[in-house]
Amino acid sequence: MLGALSSLLRSSGRVVQASSKQGRQAGAVLFHEKGCEHCHGVDGVGTDRAPALTTVGKRRKKAQIEQQIEKGGNGMPGYGEVLQPDEVKWLVEFLHAKRKAPKNPPATAVPTTPASAAPPASDSGL
């Protein structure tokens, strides 16, 4: 995976700067691949587990976003020991660019179990 990100972040033989479009794209890839969307939803639209990040760039400075990713807090674990410094930087770039809520946010699918697939009731009380 790092090889793919490395090639994504190289253009014309030089490393792309932190605020570049490619850095934000790498952050979007990491947001998906590192599992951020398991709690924050696809593209950060929020879930019952974690808040929406669709306007986090408007509400937080880059340093605050970086601190939250690295140290955690408010129910979020810290990922400073898990992510490489460049990965944190790319995630910060991706999230800081989020300043407007999507006009048509994707509907969050709630899995439903048809009545015919529900397990039979038991008398065991379990």
C-alpha positions in Angstrom: 0.0 0.0 0.0 2.8 2.5 0.8 4.2 1.9 -2.6 1.0 2.9 -4.2 0.8 6.0 -2.0 4.4 6.8 -2.7 3.8 6.6 -6.5 0.6 8.7 -6.1 2.5 11.4 -4.3 5.4 11.6 -6.8 5.1 13.7 -9.9 7.8 14.9 -12.2 10.4 13.2 -10.0 9.7 15.3 -6.9 7.7 14.7 -3.7 4.4 16.6 -3.8 3.9 19.4 -1.2 1.6 18.9 1.8 -1.2 21.1 0.6 -1.4 19.6 -2.9 -4.4 18.0 -4.5 -2.4 14.7 -4.6 -1.8 14.9 -0.9 -5.5 15.3 -0.3 -6.2 12.4 -2.7 -3.7 10.2 -0.8 -5.5 11.2 2.5 -8.8 10.1 0.9 -7.3 6.7 0.0 -6.0 6.4 3.6 -9.3 7.4 5.1 -10.8 4.3 3.3 -7.9 1.9 3.6 -7.1 2.6 7.3 -10.7 2.1 8.3 -11.6 5.6 9.3 -15.0 5.3 7.5 -15.9 2.3 9.7 -16.7 4.9 12.4 -17.0 8.2 10.5 -18.9 6.8 7.5 -18.0 6.9 3.8 -16.4 10.2 3.0 -16.8 11.2 6.6 -20.6 11.7 6.6 -20.9 10.4 10.2 -22.5 7.4 11.8 -23.9 6.5 15.2 -20.4 5.6 16.2 -18.6 8.9 15.3 -19.4 12.4 14.2 -19.5 13.7 10.6 -16.3 15.2 9.3 -17.9 16.9 6.3 -17.1 20.4 7.6 -14.2 19.6 10.0 -11.8 21.8 7.9 -14.1 24.8 8.6 -14.3 24.1 12.3 -10.7 23.0 13.1 -7.2 24.1 12.3 -4.7 21.6 10.8 -2.9 21.3 14.1 -6.1 20.4 15.9 -7.0 17.8 13.4 -3.5 16.3 13.6 -3.7 16.3 17.4 -7.0 14.4 17.3 -5.7 11.8 14.9 -2.5 11.3 16.9 -3.7 11.5 20.5 -7.4 10.8 20.1 -10.0 12.0 22.7 -13.7 12.4 23.0 -14.2 8.7 22.4 -11.8 8.4 19.5 -8.6 6.3 20.1 -5.3 7.9 19.2 -3.5 6.6 16.0 -0.1 8.2 16.5 1.5 4.9 17.2 -0.2 3.2 14.2 0.1 5.7 11.4 3.3 7.0 9.8 4.0 10.7 10.0 3.3 11.1 6.2 0.0 9.2 6.6 -1.1 11.6 9.4 -0.1 14.6 7.2 -2.2 13.3 4.2 -5.2 12.6 6.4 -4.9 16.1 7.8 -4.8 17.5 4.3 -7.8 15.5 3.3 -9.9 16.4 6.3 -8.8 20.1 6.4 -10.1 20.4 2.8 -13.6 19.4 4.0 -15.3 22.7 4.5 -18.8 22.2 3.0 -21.4 19.6 3.8 -22.4 17.6 0.7 -25.6 18.8 -0.9 -27.0 15.3 -1.2 -25.4 13.1 1.4 -25.5 9.4 0.7 -28.2 7.6 2.5 -26.9 5.4 5.3 -28.1 1.9 4.7 -29.6 0.3 7.7 -29.4 -3.5 7.4 -32.8 -5.1 7.8 -33.6 -8.6 8.6 -36.7 -10.0 6.9 -39.2 -11.6 9.3 -38.7 -14.9 7.5 -34.9 -14.8 8.3 -35.3 -13.9 12.0 -34.3 -16.6 14.4 -37.1 -18.5 16.1 -38.1 -17.2 19.6 -36.8 -19.4 22.4 -38.0 -19.9 25.9 -34.5 -20.0 27.3 -34.5 -16.3 28.1 -31.1 -15.8 26.4 
